[in-house]
Amino acid sequence: MNLPTQHQIAVAGSAIAISATSVISTLGFVHLLNPADADNATAAISQIGDGFAKMMAGAGTLITIGTSVYMTVKSSPLASLFRASKTIAADPRLTEQVKVASLANKAPLVVLTDKLPEVASVSTTRTEAGSALANAVPSSTVQTVGSPITMTKVS
């Protein structure tokens, strides 16, 4: 759904005001309204049209602000991390790509994993090539999600 523009609101308000004014003028012409009542009714219709236009402009501004806040929250790094993690964990091809990624690319994930309260620690060992390997040691609160993951407990 597209929201109306400010110009479209102004045009619609003008059309409604003109129609109402025409009805009031016709009622005044056939003497169902006296001239003073017709003038008052015309002024009231004009005020209603102006108020409606201001209300719609304010609502449009609030909707824009709300949408911006929503998109900021949805695009935050943390929200992106959780969405990407779910996607990668569900797709074996992506999981394989993670496995063959460079150690430098994996290191921030190890650091982040180590900071999770559900992980007691992430131990690292050096390989002969000088690279570090990590084994996550689960805490007692860890529950299996999806397929079980085999982990080596460090003594």
VOBA-1610 file (N, C-alpha, C; in pm, whole numbers, padded with zeros to 5 digits, always signed):
BEGIN
Met+00083-00117+00000Met+00000+00000+00000Met+00089+00124+00000Asn+00062+00215-00090Asn+00135+00341-00093Asn+00053+00447-00021Leu+00119+00521+00065Leu+00052+00630+00134Leu+00038+00749+00040Pro-00069+00827+00056Pro-00084+00944-00031Pro+00023+01048+00000Thr+00060+01120-00104Thr+00157+01228-00086Thr+00087+01348-00026Gln+00164+01444+00019Gln+00106+01565+00078Gln+00023+01641-00027His+00070+01640-00150His-00003+01707-00258His-00138+01638-00282Gln-00139+01504-00284Gln-00263+01431-00304Gln-00362+01458-00191Ile-00312+01469-00069Ile-00400+01500+00045Ile-00459+01639+00030Ala-00375+01734-00011Ala-00423+01871-00029Ala-00529+01878-00139Val-00507+01806-00248Val-00603+01805-00359Val-00734+01740-00315Ala-00725+01627-00242Ala-00846+01561-00194Ala-00922+01650-00097Gly-00848+01715-00008Gly-00912+01807+00087Gly-00980+01923+00015Ser-00915+01976-00088Ser-00976+02086-00166Ser-01102+02039-00237Ala-01098+01918-00293Ala-01216+01865-00363Ala-01333+01846-00267Ile-01305+01795-00150Ile-01411+01777-00050Ile-01465+01912-00005Ala-01377+02007+00018Ala-01421+02141+00062Ala-01505+02209-00046Ile-01463+02195-00172Ile-01539+02256-00281Ile-01678+02192-00292Ser-01683+02059-00279Ser-01812+01990-00286Ser-01904+02034-00173Ala-01851+02039-00052Ala-01932+02080+00064Ala-01976+02225+00050Thr-01887+02310+00002Thr-01921+02451-00017Thr-02030+02465-00123Ser-02024+02383-00226Ser-02127+02387-00330Ser-02263+02348-00274Val-02264+02245-00189Val-02390+02203-00127Val-02445+02314-00038Ile-02356+02376+00040Ile-02399+02485+00129Ile-02450+02604+00047Ser-02381+02637-00059Ser-02425+02748-00144Ser-02561+02720-00206Thr-02581+02595-00248Thr-02710+02557-00307Thr-02821+02568-00203Leu-02793+02521-00081Leu-02893+02533+00026Leu-02923+02680+00057Gly-02819+02763+00052Gly-02840+02907+00073Gly-02919+02969-00041Phe-02894+02924-00163Phe-02963+02979-00281Phe-03112+02947-00279Val-03147+02828-00232Val-03289+02791-00227Val-03351+02830-00093His-03280+02912-00016His-03328+02971+00109His-03356+02868+00219Leu-03284+02756+00217Leu-03293+02662+00329Leu-03196+02702+00440Leu-03094+02779+00405Leu-02999+02836+00501Leu-02996+02987+00480Asn-02990+03062+00592Asn-02975+03207+00574Asn-02828+03237+00543Pro-02796+03352+00489Pro-02658+03384+00447Pro-02555+03372+00560Ala-02590+03408+00681Ala-02495+03401+00792Ala-02462+03255+00823Asp-02564+03168+00825Asp-02541+03025+00850Asp-02459+02962+00738Ala-02485+03004+00617Ala-02409+02951+00503Ala-02262+02991+00513Asp-02235+03116+00552Asp-02095+03160+00570Asp-02027+03082+00681Asn-02099+03063+00793Asn-02041+02987+00905Asn-02013+02841+00866Ala-02106+02781+00793Ala-02088+02643+00750Ala-01970+02631+00652Thr-01956+02728+00562Thr-01845+02728+00467Thr-01711+02739+00541Ala-01705+02828+00641Ala-01582+02843+00719Ala-01551+02714+00796Ala-01655+02650+00851Ala-01634+02525+00925Ala-01582+02415+00833Ile-01636+02405+00712Ile-01588+02305+00615Ile-01442+02331+00581Ser-01407+02457+00565Ser-01268+02492+00534Ser-01175+02451+00648Gln-01218+02475+00774Gln-01137+02437+00889Gln-01122+02284+00898Ile-01229+02212+00869Ile-01222+02066+00871Ile-01124+02015+00766Gly-01128+02072+00647Gly-01035+02033+00541Gly-00891+02060+00580Asp-00866+02178+00639Asp-00730+02211+00683Asp-00683+02116+00794Gly-00774+02088+00887Gly-00739+01997+00996Gly-00709+01857+00946Phe-00787+01809+00851Phe-00765+01677+00794Phe-00630+01670+00725Ala-00597+01775+00650Ala-00468+01777+00579Ala-00352+01775+00679Lys-00365+01852+00788Lys-00260+01854+00889Lys-00248+01719+00960Met-00363+01657+00987Met-00363+01527+01053Met-00294+01422+00964Met-00324+01421+00836Met-00264+01325+00746Met-00114+01350+00730Ala-00074+01475+00727Ala+00069+01507+00717Ala+00142+01459+00843Gly+00081+01479+00960Gly+00140+01432+01086Gly+00148+01281+01090Ala+00043+01214+01046Ala+00043+01067+01044Ala+00152+01016+00949Gly+00167+01081+00836Gly+00273+01041+00742Gly+00411+01055+00803Thr+00432+01162+00879Thr+00561+01182+00945Thr+00584+01075+01050Leu+00482+01043+01130Leu+00497+00939+01231Leu+00523+00802+01169Ile+00457+00773+01060Ile+00479+00645+00991Ile+00623+00638+00938Thr+00673+00747+00885Thr+00810+00752+00835Thr+00910+00729+00948Ile+00887+00794+01061Ile+00977+00776+01176Ile+00970+00632+01226Gly+00850+00578+01239Gly+00834+00440+01285Gly+00902+00341+01193Thr+00888+00361+01063Thr+00952+00273+00966Thr+01103+00281+00977Ser+01155+00400+00996Ser+01301+00418+01011Ser+01353+00345+01134Val+01281+00358+01245Val+01323+00290+01368Val+01320+00139+01348Tyr+01213+00089+01288Tyr+01198-00055+01264Tyr+01312-00106+01176Met+01342-00036+01068Met+01448-00080+00977Met+01585-00072+01044Thr+01606+00027+01131Thr+01733+00037+01202Thr+01752-00083+01294Val+01646-00121+01366Val+01655-00235+01456Val+01677-00364+01376Lys+01602-00381+01266Lys+01614-00503+01186Lys+01750-00515+01117Ser+01816-00403+01091Ser+01943-00408+01020Ser+02063-00394+01115Ser+02039-00403+01244Ser+02150-00391+01339Ser+02245-00510+01323Pro+02370-00493+01360Pro+02465-00603+01346Pro+02423-00727+01422Leu+02366-00711+01541Leu+02325-00825+01621Leu+02210-00901+01554Ala+02111-00828+01503Ala+02000-00893+01434Ala+02050-00963+01308Ser+02142-00899+01236Ser+02198-00960+01116Ser+02277-01087+01150Leu+02351-01083+01261Leu+02428-01200+01304Leu+02336-01318+01332Phe+02228-01295+01404Phe+02137-01404+01437Phe+02067-01458+01313Arg+02024-01369+01223Arg+01961-01415+01098Arg+02059-01496+01015Ala+02181-01444+01001Ala+02282-01514+00920Ala+02319-01648+00983Ser+02330-01653+01115Ser+02364-01778+01183Ser+02260-01885+01155Lys+02133-01848+01164Lys+02026-01944+01136Lys+02033-01993+00992Thr+02057-01902+00899Thr+02064-01937+00758Thr+02182-02030+00731Ile+02296-01998+00786Ile+02417-02078+00764Ile+02402-02216+00827Ala+02346-02222+00948Ala+02330-02350+01016Ala+02232-02441+00943Ala+02135-02383+00874Ala+02033-02463+00804Ala+02076-02509+00666Asp+02183-02453+00611Asp+02225-02484+00475Asp+02362-02553+00478Pro+02368-02682+00445Pro+02497-02754+00448Pro+02604-02691+00358Arg+02564-02636+00245Arg+02664-02573+00156Arg+02730-02453+00223Leu+02649-02373+00293Leu+02706-02258+00363Leu+02793-02302+00481Thr+02750-02408+00548Thr+02830-02460+00659Thr+02967-02506+00609Glu+02971-02570+00493Glu+03099-02612+00435Glu+03187-02490+00402Gln+03125-02383+00355Gln+03202-02262+00324Gln+03263-02203+00451Val+03191-02214+00563Val+03244-02164+00689Val+03364-02249+00732Lys+03354-02379+00711Lys+03462-02468+00751Lys+03592-02438+00677Val+03581-02400+00549Val+03703-02375+00471Val+03746-02229+00474Ala+03676-02146+00549Ala+03713-02004+00559Ala+03847-01992+00631Ser+03912-01881+00610Ser+04043-01860+00673Ser+04029-01844+00824Leu+04136-01873+00893Leu+04137-01861+01038Leu+04111-01717+01081Ala+04160-01622+01006Ala+04138-01481+01039Ala+03989-01446+01034Asn+03916-01508+00941Asn+03773-01483+00932Asn+03695-01555+01043Lys+03747-01668+01090Lys+03680-01744+01194Lys+03707-01688+01334Ala+03818-01620+01353Ala+03859-01574+01486Ala+03753-01489+01557Pro+03688-01393+01490Pro+03585-01315+01562Pro+03469-01401+01610Leu+03435-01507+01536Leu+03328-01596+01580Leu+03368-01673+01706Val+03496-01711+01713Val+03546-01781+01831Val+03540-01688+01953Val+03582-01564+01934Val+03580-01467+02044Val+03437-01444+02091Leu+03345-01430+01996Leu+03204-01409+02031Leu+03146-01531+02101Thr+03176-01649+02049Thr+03127-01772+02111Thr+03176-01783+02254Asp+03300-01746+02278Asp+03358-01753+02412Asp+03284-01662+02510Lys+03223-01556+02460Lys+03153-01460+02547Lys+03008-01500+02575Leu+02958-01604+02510Leu+02821-01648+02534Leu+02812-01714+02672Pro+02707-01684+02749Pro+02697-01743+02883Pro+02676-01895+02880Glu+02627-01948+02768Glu+02603-02090+02757Glu+02731-02169+02727Val+02839-02101+02698Val+02966-02167+02668Val+03061-02141+02785Ala+03105-02250+02849Ala+03193-02234+02965Ala+03327-02174+02923Ser+03381-02218+02809Ser+03506-02161+02759Ser+03531-02212+02618Val+03618-02142+02550Val+03664-02187+02419Val+03815-02202+02431Ser+03861-02327+02429Ser+04005-02349+02442Ser+04068-02346+02304Thr+04186-02293+02295Thr+04257-02288+02167Thr+04390-02361+02181Thr+04429-02426+02074Thr+04559-02493+02069Thr+04629-02449+01942Arg+04758-02444+01946Arg+04837-02406+01830Arg+04873-02529+01748Thr+04863-02515+01616Thr+04903-02624+01527Thr+05050-02606+01493Glu+05105-02702+01422Glu+05246-02693+01381Glu+05268-02573+01290Ala+05165-02536+01213Ala+05178-02422+01122Ala+05161-02289+01196Gly+05136-02295+01328Gly+05120-02172+01405Gly+04977-02123+01410Ser+04883-02194+01346Ser+04743-02154+01349Ser+04679-02203+01476Ala+04576-02132+01523Ala+04506-02172+01644Ala+04378-02245+01607Leu+04350-02353+01679Leu+04224-02426+01663Leu+04146-02409+01793Ala+04012-02407+01783Ala+03931-02386+01902Ala+03836-02503+01922Asn+03816-02538+02047Asn+03715-02636+02087Asn+03627-02568+02190Ala+03497-02560+02162Ala+03405-02500+02257Ala+03372-02601+02364Val+03376-02558+02488Val+03343-02643+02601Val+03207-02595+02652Pro+03102-02677+02637Pro+02970-02631+02679Pro+02956-02625+02830Ser+02877-02529+02875Ser+02845-02525+03018Ser+02732-02623+03044Ser+02694-02637+03169Ser+02590-02733+03205Ser+02451-02690+03157Thr+02437-02566+03111Thr+02306-02517+03066Thr+02282-02536+02917Val+02380-02590+02846Val+02368-02602+02700Val+02268-02712+02665Gln+02181-02682+02569Gln+02085-02779+02519Gln+02112-02799+02371Thr+02091-02921+02321Thr+02113-02950+02180Thr+02002-02887+02098Val+02041-02820+01990Val+01946-02760+01897Val+01972-02823+01761Gly+01868-02884+01702Gly+01887-02948+01572Gly+01970-03075+01589Ser+02060-03099+01494Ser+02142-03219+01501Ser+02250-03200+01607Pro+02284-03305+01681Pro+02383-03291+01787Pro+02520-03258+01730Ile+02595-03180+01805Ile+02730-03141+01765Ile+02827-03213+01858Thr+02925-03280+01801Thr+03023-03351+01882Thr+03128-03251+01924Met+03152-03243+02054Met+03251-03149+02106Met+03349-03227+02193Thr+03473-03190+02190Thr+03576-03253+02273Thr+03593-03170+02398Lys+03578-03233+02512Lys+03593-03160+02638Lys+03740-03156+02675Val+03787-03039+02709Val+03926-03020+02746Val+03938-03043+02896Ser+04035-03123+02935Ser+04053-03155+03079Ser+04137-03051+03146
//
